[in-house]
Amino acid sequence: MNFLAAVRSALRALLANKLRSLLTMLGIIIGVGAVITMVAVGNGATQRVQEQMKGLGSNIMLVLPGGVSQAGVRLGAQTRQRLTEEDALAIQVEIAEVQAVAPTSRTSGQLVFGNTNWGTSIIGVNNDYLEVRDWPLASGRMFDAGELAGSAKVAWIGATVARELFGDEDPVDQTIRVRNIPMKVIGVLAPKGQNSMGQDQDDAIMIPLSTLRNRVWGGDATSRLKRVGSISVKVRDGMDMKAVEESVKDLLRQRFKVPPGGEDPFQIRNLTEILQAQEESSRIMTLLLAAVAGISLLIGGIGIMNIMLVSVTERTREIGLRMAVGARGRDILAQFLIEAVTLSLIGGAMGVVLGAVATWAVGAFAEWQVSLSAGAVLLAVGFSGVVGVFFGFYPARRAARLLPIQALRYE
């Protein structure tokens, strides 16, 4: 018996018991669908973390002010405002592994353009902020040296602010009022999306640090000392983030004259490590979900083996007749093995459809980010074929080893 004849014989045998064949495939259908859906959900979570990493920038660490204790009461992080622009400059100059440093401060306020207004975050930055955050301008230009040093009334705006204030109009070279201070829009930032906390990063306006200090805050004591709320540090590619973190820590301890064993008046957060840990957790979760879903495939394989054993028993006389007219053991083996694999592959194909529908439903109704990949589909279908071979081999071998004379006498 050639291969095509064996396939035709297997299909006829399956079609002769349609309901039983469908019920046998049910475990494979559910298993393949579950694997595809679970992997899609896990991949979606991983992609979400990767998008957050891109939104944050690469090789980033954040230096924040430390906490303050008053009368034995610890007031928490960022209550000790001791970081300054000079600290940021020292990090940039003295640590060779650092690519760019961006001191920032922020507040909030109302923006007005014509009859439209919008409340948003106001962030004081320098040009290096865009390099640190990997955040290009969609249109416009950077701040020039005179504007950074001279408290110029110029600004970049995020995509959300541009949409809310200007609609379809070009914001560049337009004048808006920021806390009643007229400022010229010289650039629009490229869309950035949400950060890991779900906050809209595009809902912000950025102005020179000197402008924030001297015009928005009015040149108070904090402004005169050039205090900043945080310092973003971008490390060069290929450098050891942990070693650079220690270098930054040692430098700031020297600048703040912290005694040995003393508490640091600042905090350093290695944001890249945090997000990479989240990404690794998402990958592990994807594997766990796929493993759990894969159990359904194994259960489906056991179902195939049971039904194939029943089929061998029911068709014992047929097997004996085939052997009597010249069929060899390997022909019988091939016939039943092809039946088992056909069940698995048809079930796998139907499972792909179920998995695609389930993935769409999870994304549409649960509003989870999902990512259906061709690799997951091929893996699930290929594994279903392997399950068919593995669990179909024993019944096929049992059929092939029947003795013709005993098979013909079977009632």
VENLIN-V228345 format. One record per run of one state. SS is the DSSP state (2 for helix, 1 for strand, 0 for the rest). FROM is the first residue (numbers start at 1). TO is the last residue. Records with the same first field share a line. If there is no record, write none. Layout:
# VENLIN-V228345
SS->FROM-TO  FROM-TO
This chain:
# VENLIN-V228345
0->1-2  16-17  57-59  66-68  71-72  75-83  95-97  114-115  126-127  133-136  141-144  150-153  158-158  167-174  179-180  190-193  195-199  201-203  217-220  225-226  228-229  236-240  256-265  270-270  315-315  325-328  366-373  401-403  410-411
2->3-15  18-56  85-94  128-132  145-149  159-166  209-216  221-224  241-255  271-314  316-324  329-365  374-400  404-409
1->60-65  69-70  73-74  84-84  98-113  116-125  137-140  154-157  175-178  181-189  194-194  200-200  204-208  227-227  230-235  266-269
